[in-house]
Amino acid sequence: MEWLTAWEWFVPLVMLMTFVILVFTGVPISFAIGIATLVAGSLMLPTDVTLTISGQKIATGLDSFSLLAIPFFILAGSLMNSGGIAHRLINLSQIMVGRIPGSLGHVNVMANMMFGSISGSAVAAAAAVGGTMAPMQKKAGYEPSFTAAINVTSCISGLLIPPSNVLIVYALTAGGISVATLFMAGYIPGILMGLSVMLVTYIIAKRRNYPMAPRPTMQMVVKAFLDAIPSLLMVVIVMGGILGGIFTATEASAIAVVYTFVLSVLIYREIKFKDLPKIILDSVVTTSIVLFLIGVSVGMSWAMTNADIPYMINEALISVSDNLIVILLIINIILLIIGVFMDMTPAVLIFTPIFLPIVKSMGMDPVHFGIMMVFNLCIGLCTPPVGSALFVGCSVSGVKLQDLLKPMLPFFAALLVTLFAVSYIPQLSLFLPGLFGMK
């Protein structure tokens, strides 16, 4: 019996060690997941069978109509990133929060929240907004590491404020959950994420006596709002259409592409027709990376299920406590560690089938858990060694990674406090879906 118990843990340990070693030796995360799956699968089944099943799982994992929303939203985000939208949202943000101490920091946060929600990409927000704000903040006397920390920790808020590709992935993985319901559930936590960064920004800016922006004239206010309205209308059109039952989330993603094309090419005229092939190619590359991650993650989920890993983790958690408060604390700690080493999409695909049944058996709403999970994993985008938002933020600000980690600590603290509020106060996630009759 002891030998059997040891063997049961042998496959999970081999899978984990293979994945960790590959990641730390610089192997791309998608290949690390795929290789770890093949190694673990070969310990349970003949190698040829493992190869066949892994290939089938990758194919079936991508065989979903709902996944079409991801390439469309990625293309829409690429068009926005090059279409002059960030600049207009920054001008609007200056009107909204310019009279608060440390105004340029707050502008950075507000613009990231709006641009991230429209583009659905933390990296795009960090690059577009941070690249524009960094020179302005430096000229106004802001510490570059401070402004880079603001940019990195606020760009992730757009991943909760819809439309969000990660929430679509969670909906597919959890099964039976409406994408529209998840979208509505993400608004309040996403806004709270941005506000928590703004609170830390205010406290530090007040202490350092950073300046406020001059009082805008009425003409400046009107111009900023009129310039930004076409950009913000995309969210209204997409979410209004979904909530009104006019189209699905997948159809909304295609409409978003058409709208952003018209806006960027024909109205703002920031994108020329000769620029479109490069934008489309970049979107195809990004889509390929994301979908390949989804495919290999589905394969790893199969291997983990075949090795009874979800059952073992379930038993281990229940043996610690049957209190939902304690279980959520443990799950949050585990996800925070996972987010440091793994990208959000594969983390959602792999760990949703493990943790969701546990919390559902304790009475937790799967929509609430999905928002908590995505919020948690968003923080991992700001941490080394695989934090894409962190590296983009360093690049656009010109700040070295080692100089940025310490200034980010107060922002991490605020994000963690907000995470636990979202975890333990279900109505922060469920209020809007309930208000619109979606729960």
C-alpha positions in Angstrom: 0.0 0.0 0.0 2.9 2.4 0.8 4.4 1.5 -2.6 1.1 2.3 -4.3 0.8 5.6 -2.5 4.3 6.5 -3.6 3.6 5.6 -7.2 0.4 7.7 -7.2 2.5 10.8 -6.3 5.4 9.8 -8.6 3.6 10.9 -11.9 2.5 14.3 -10.5 6.0 15.0 -9.2 7.6 14.0 -12.5 5.2 16.3 -14.4 5.8 19.2 -12.0 9.6 18.8 -12.0 9.7 18.5 -15.8 7.6 21.7 -16.2 9.6 23.7 -13.7 13.0 22.6 -15.1 12.0 23.5 -18.7 10.6 26.9 -17.7 13.7 27.8 -15.7 16.0 26.7 -18.6 14.2 29.2 -20.9 11.9 26.8 -22.8 8.7 28.6 -24.0 5.8 28.0 -21.6 3.7 26.3 -24.3 6.4 23.8 -25.1 7.1 23.2 -21.4 3.5 22.3 -20.9 3.4 20.0 -23.9 6.7 18.2 -23.0 5.6 17.8 -19.4 2.3 16.3 -20.6 4.1 13.8 -22.8 6.6 12.7 -20.1 3.8 12.2 -17.5 1.5 10.5 -20.1 4.3 8.1 -21.1 4.6 6.9 -17.5 0.9 5.9 -17.5 0.4 4.7 -21.1 2.5 3.5 -24.0 4.4 6.4 -25.7 2.6 6.0 -29.0 -0.8 6.0 -27.3 0.2 9.1 -25.3 1.3 10.9 -28.5 -2.0 10.1 -30.2 -4.2 11.1 -27.3 -2.2 14.4 -26.8 -2.6 15.3 -30.4 -6.3 14.6 -30.2 -6.7 16.6 -27.1 -5.0 19.6 -28.7 -7.3 19.4 -31.7 -10.5 18.9 -29.7 -9.5 21.6 -27.3 -9.5 24.1 -30.1 -12.7 22.8 -31.8 -15.0 25.4 -30.2 -17.1 28.1 -31.9 -16.8 30.3 -28.9 -13.0 30.4 -29.2 -13.4 32.4 -32.4 -13.9 35.4 -30.1 -10.3 35.3 -29.1 -8.7 36.0 -32.6 -11.3 38.6 -33.3 -10.8 40.5 -30.0 -7.0 40.2 -30.5 -7.3 41.8 -34.0 -9.6 44.5 -32.6 -7.0 45.2 -29.9 -4.2 45.5 -32.5 -6.2 47.9 -34.5 -6.9 50.0 -31.4 -3.3 49.9 -30.3 -2.2 51.5 -33.6 -5.4 53.6 -34.2 -4.7 56.6 -31.9 -7.2 55.5 -29.3 -4.8 55.5 -26.4 -4.0 59.2 -26.9 -7.6 60.2 -26.9 -8.3 58.2 -23.8 -5.4 59.8 -22.0 -6.8 63.2 -22.8 -10.1 62.2 -21.4 -8.5 60.8 -18.3 -6.7 64.1 -17.7 -10.0 65.9 -17.7 -11.5 63.3 -15.2 -8.6 63.0 -12.6 -6.3 65.9 -13.5 -7.1 67.8 -10.3 -6.0 65.0 -7.9 -2.4 65.2 -6.5 -0.1 63.1 -8.7 -2.5 63.7 -11.5 -0.4 62.1 -14.2 -0.2 58.9 -12.2 -4.0 58.8 -12.0 -4.3 59.6 -15.7 -2.1 56.5 -16.3 -4.4 54.3 -14.3 -7.6 55.6 -15.8 -6.3 55.4 -19.3 -5.1 51.8 -18.7 -8.5 50.8 -17.3 -10.3 52.2 -20.4 -7.8 51.1 -23.0 -7.4 47.7 -21.4 -11.1 47.1 -21.3 -11.5 48.1 -25.0 -8.5 46.2 -26.3 -8.7 43.3 -23.8 -4.9 43.2 -23.5 -2.8 44.2 -20.5 0.3 44.2 -22.6 -1.2 46.5 -25.3 -2.4 48.9 -22.5 1.0 48.9 -20.9 2.7 49.6 -24.2 0.3 52.2 -25.7 -0.6 54.1 -22.5 2.7 53.7 -20.7 4.7 54.6 -23.8 2.7 57.9 -24.1 2.7 58.7 -20.4 6.3 58.0 -19.5 7.9 61.0 -21.2 5.1 63.3 -19.9 5.6 62.0 -16.3 9.4 62.3 -16.5 9.1 65.9 -17.7 6.8 66.7 -14.8 9.4 65.4 -12.3 7.9 62.0 -11.5 10.3 59.3 -10.4 10.5 56.9 -13.4 10.4 53.7 -11.3 7.2 55.0 -9.5 5.4 55.8 -12.8 6.5 52.4 -14.3 5.1 50.7 -11.2 1.8 52.5 -11.7 1.6 51.5 -15.3 2.5 47.8 -14.8 0.0 47.3 -11.9 -2.9 49.2 -13.5 -2.7 47.7 -17.0 -4.0 44.4 -15.8 -7.4 45.9 -14.7 -8.6 45.7 -18.3 -8.5 41.9 -18.2 -11.5 42.0 -15.8 -13.4 44.8 -17.3 -15.0 43.3 -20.4 -14.6 42.2 -23.1 -12.0 39.8 -21.8 -10.5 36.8 -23.6 -9.5 35.2 -20.3 -13.1 35.2 -19.0 -14.2 33.6 -22.3 -11.6 30.8 -21.7 -12.8 30.3 -18.1 -16.5 30.1 -19.3 -15.5 27.4 -21.8 -13.5 25.5 -19.1 -16.1 25.7 -16.3 -18.9 24.7 -18.6 -22.5 25.9 -18.5 -21.5 29.5 -17.6 -22.7 32.4 -19.7 -19.9 34.6 -21.1 -22.2 37.6 -20.7 -22.7 36.9 -17.0 -19.0 36.7 -16.5 -18.5 39.9 -18.4 -21.0 41.7 -16.1 -19.4 40.2 -13.0 -16.0 41.6 -14.0 -16.9 45.3 -13.9 -16.9 46.0 -10.2 -13.8 43.9 -9.4 -11.9 45.4 -12.3 -12.8 49.0 -11.3 -11.8 48.2 -7.7 -8.4 46.9 -9.0 -7.8 50.2 -10.7 -9.0 52.2 -7.7 -6.7 50.4 -5.4 -3.7 51.4 -7.5 -5.0 55.0 -7.6 -5.2 55.0 -3.8 -1.6 54.0 -3.4 -0.7 56.6 -6.1 -2.5 59.3 -4.2 -0.8 58.5 -0.9 2.7 58.5 -2.4 2.1 61.5 -4.6 0.8 63.5 -1.7 3.9 62.6 0.4 6.2 63.5 -2.5 4.2 66.6 -3.4 3.7 65.7 -7.0 1.8 68.4 -9.0 -1.8 68.5 -10.1 -2.7 69.4 -13.7 -3.9 72.9 -14.5 -7.7 73.4 -14.4 -9.1 72.6 -17.9 -11.2 75.1 -19.8 -14.7 74.1 -20.8 -13.5 74.0 -24.4 -10.9 71.4 -23.5 -13.4 69.3 -21.6 -15.9 69.2 -24.5 -13.2 68.4 -27.0 -11.7 65.6 -24.9 -15.1 64.0 -24.4 -16.1 64.3 -28.1 -12.8 62.8 -29.2 -13.1 59.9 -26.8 -16.8 59.0 -27.3 -16.3 57.0 -30.5 -13.7 54.8 -28.8 -15.8 54.3 -25.7 -18.9 53.5 -27.8 -17.3 50.2 -28.7 -17.8 48.9 -25.2 -21.4 50.1 -25.3 -22.1 48.4 -28.6 -20.4 45.1 -27.7 -21.9 44.8 -24.1 -25.3 46.3 -25.1 -25.6 43.9 -28.0 -24.7 40.9 -25.8 -27.0 41.9 -22.9 -29.8 42.8 -25.3 -29.6 39.3 -26.9 -28.8 40.9 -30.3 -25.7 38.8 -30.7 -23.4 36.4 -28.9 -20.0 37.1 -27.4 -18.4 35.5 -30.5 -20.5 37.6 -32.9 -19.7 40.7 -30.8 -16.0 40.1 -31.3 -16.4 40.2 -35.1 -18.5 43.4 -34.7 -15.7 44.9 -32.6 -13.2 44.3 -35.4 -15.5 46.0 -38.0 -16.1 48.9 -35.6 -12.4 49.4 -34.7 -11.5 49.2 -38.4 -14.0 51.9 -39.3 -12.9 54.0 -36.3 -9.1 53.7 -36.8 -8.9 53.7 -40.6 -11.8 55.8 -41.8 -12.7 58.2 -38.9 -9.4 58.8 -36.9 -7.3 57.9 -40.0 -4.4 56.9 -37.8 -4.0 53.7 -39.7 -3.2 53.6 -43.5 -4.3 50.7 -45.7 -0.7 49.8 -46.2 -0.3 49.2 -42.4 -3.1 46.6 -42.3 -1.0 43.6 -43.5 1.5 44.0 -40.6 -1.3 44.5 -38.1 -3.1 41.4 -39.3 0.1 39.4 -39.3 1.0 40.5 -35.7 -2.6 39.5 -34.7 -2.2 36.1 -36.3 1.1 35.5 -34.5 -0.5 36.5 -31.1 -3.6 34.3 -31.8 -1.4 31.3 -32.7 0.5 31.6 -29.4 -2.7 31.9 -27.4 -4.5 29.0 -29.2 -1.5 26.8 -29.0 -1.3 27.5 -25.3 -5.0 26.5 -25.0 -4.4 23.3 -26.9 -1.5 22.0 -24.9 -3.2 23.1 -21.7 -6.2 20.9 -22.5 -3.7 18.1 -23.1 -2.1 18.7 -19.7 -5.6 18.7 -18.1 -6.2 15.3 -19.5 -2.9 14.0 -18.2 -3.5 15.4 -14.8 -7.0 13.9 -14.7 -5.7 10.5 -15.8 -3.1 10.7 -12.9 -5.9 11.5 -10.4 -4.2 14.8 -9.6 -7.5 16.7 -9.1 -8.7 14.0 -6.7 -5.5 14.1 -4.7 -5.5 17.9 -4.5 -9.2 17.7 -3.5 -8.4 15.2 -0.7 -5.4 17.2 0.5 -7.4 20.4 0.8 -10.4 18.8 2.5 -8.1 17.2 5.0 -6.8 20.6 6.0 -10.2 22.1 6.5 -13.8 22.0 5.4 -14.2 25.8 5.9 -14.7 27.7 2.7 -12.8 30.7 4.1 -9.7 28.6 4.8 -10.0 26.8 1.4 -10.2 30.0 -0.5 -7.1 31.3 1.3 -5.2 28.2 0.4 -6.4 28.3 -3.2 -5.5 32.0 -3.5 -2.0 31.3 -2.2 -1.6 28.4 -4.7 -2.8 30.5 -7.6 -0.5 33.4 -6.7 2.4 31.1 -6.8 1.2 29.5 -10.1 0.8 33.0 -11.6 4.4 33.7 -11.0 5.5 30.9 -13.3 2.6 30.3 -15.7 0.7 32.5 -18.1 -3.0 33.2 -17.3 -4.6 31.2 -20.1 -3.0 27.8 -19.4 -3.4 28.4 -15.7 -7.1 28.9 -16.1 -7.5 25.8 -18.3 -5.4 23.5 -16.1 -6.6 24.6 -12.6 -10.2 25.4 -13.1 -11.2 21.7 -13.4 -9.2 21.1 -10.2 -10.4 23.9 -7.9 -13.9 24.6 -9.2 -15.5 21.3 -8.1 -14.1 21.8 -4.6 -15.5 25.3 -4.1 -18.8 24.4 -5.8 -19.3 21.5 -3.3 -19.0 24.1 -0.6 -21.6 26.4 -2.1 -19.5 29.0 -3.9 -20.9 30.4 -7.1 -18.8 29.5 -10.2 -19.1 33.0 -11.6 -17.7 34.4 -8.3 -14.9 31.9 -8.3 -14.0 32.7 -12.0 -13.7 36.4 -11.2 -11.5 35.6 -8.1 -9.3 33.3 -10.1 -8.8 35.7 -13.0 -8.1 38.6 -10.6 -5.5 36.5 -8.8 -3.7 35.4 -12.0 -3.7 39.0 -13.3 -1.2 39.8 -10.5 1.1 37.2 -12.0 1.5 39.3 -15.1 3.3 41.9 -12.9 5.8 39.4 -11.5 9.0 37.8 -12.8 10.0 35.5 -14.4 7.1 35.3 -16.9 5.2 38.6 -16.2 4.6 40.0 -19.7 3.1 43.2 -18.4 6.2 43.8 -16.2 8.7 43.4 -19.0 6.7 45.6 -21.4 6.4 48.3 -18.6 10.1 48.2 -18.1 10.7 48.5 -21.8 8.5 51.5 -22.4 9.7 53.3 -19.3 13.4 52.6 -19.6 13.5 51.4 -16.0 15.6 48.3 -15.1 13.7 45.3 -13.7 15.7 45.3 -10.4 14.9 49.0 -9.9 11.2 48.5 -10.3 10.5 45.6 -7.9 10.7 47.7 -4.7 8.5 50.5 -5.9 5.8 47.9 -6.9 5.5 46.5 -3.3 2.9 49.0 -2.0 0.8 48.4 -5.2 1.1 44.6 -4.7 -0.2 45.1 -1.1 -3.2 47.1 -2.3 -4.0 44.5 -5.0 -3.8 41.7 -2.5 -6.2 43.5 -0.1 -8.6 44.0 -3.0 -8.2 40.3 -4.1 -9.3 39.1 -0.7 -12.2 41.5 -0.7 -13.3 40.1 -4.0 -12.8 36.5 -2.7 -14.8 36.9 0.5 -17.5 39.4 -0.6 -19.5 37.6 -3.3 -21.7 40.5 -4.1 -18.8 42.5 -5.5 -18.9 40.0 -8.4 -22.5 38.9 -8.4 -24.3 42.3 -7.8 -24.4 43.4 -11.5 -25.4 40.0 -12.9 -28.2 39.8 -10.4 -29.3 43.4 -11.1 -29.6 42.5 -14.8 -31.5 39.3 -14.1 -28.6 37.1 -15.2 -28.3 35.1 -11.9 
